[in-house]
Amino acid sequence: MSTTPLREPGDSIYYEDGVLFLLDQTLLPTSEVLLELDTHDQVVDAIRRLAVRGAMAIGVAGAYGVVLGAISAGSSEPGVVRRAARVAIQEIGASRPTARNLFWALERMDAVLQRGASDTTTELIARLRGEADAVALDTIETNRSLVECGQELIGEGAVAITHCNSGPLAALRYGTAVGVLMEAHRRGKSPHVYVDETRPLLQGSRLTAWELGRAGVAYTLICDGMAADVMRAGKADLVITGADRIAANGDSANKIGTYGLALAAHAHDIPFYIAAPFSTVDPACPGGDAITIEERDPDEVRYCAGAPVAPPSAPVYNPAFDVTPAGLIAGIVTEHGVLRPPYTESLLER
Ligand code: MRU
């Protein structure tokens, strides 16, 4: 049996014998269903419909999707397998545009295809599989370090607000922003987390609340519109979220609603932090205006958890992400420490 070397109980993504196993995040918290994917088309579909979501999780799923694309070519001819892997890279790359980590992972897979011109099919597939494992392992190790680096921001009994989901479901085993708070809990600091429900798809209430509850972290669920009032009432010490893409100047794209949270934090003199690894940073992107923001199906806003909450043809604006300008970000927690402004310098210095 050939299992991902990194599989541990509780992991929501792992690979075994030509099958990618994913915990279907669309069904949480009511059902825990493991999807078994054996083609890259299925991986594309899982990423598009958010069965796997979160910047780093889709990067890892995408890397294994390339392995599946190569295997399902079903050919002993290396050229045919190489072409199938390239098609998989292209189609997986077209699934969601915003998260840098997806492209970071696919670029690594593409680099494997550039090497070993005389490889047999078996060698080529083994090298692709090895790189996908390395992408997953790097993601885990990076986040292990990131959640430790974030501890300098979390005092005893700290109260944080977070948005969307940046725990292990989104970023493998340790998570990023939610992972920093989970690590604080493991260290006995007794943090309390206000969890924005995160409309339209409720990643906060469905996923973050589920993860924090299972980890034993104290939390309070709020609707997105309540966060500013929590701050005004003096109930929060900090705001911390993940990111999907960080531009070279520190502008950071994250789940829609993050920008409003950062503005409210600024108005109340509460520090707003981003937690994301360097694989989320896009040095080729000079600022937030250059980040491609995904727009999703209007029905995600017209319906809530499957129930209609608007006239069926209500005109809708549904960007999946917004950009928080660097000037509102007090620090970026990375695997190399907490970066401070100006980010044009600190992002380059590590
Ligand atoms: O649309 P989603 O659920 O994939 O959006 C995810 C987020 O916005 C997360 O906060 C982000 O990926 C950072 S966690 C790795």
Residues whose N, C-alpha, C, O or C-beta is under 5 A from the ligand:
A	BS01	MRU	R53 G54 A55 M56 H163 C164 N165 S166 A170 A171 Q203 G242 A243 D244 N254 K255
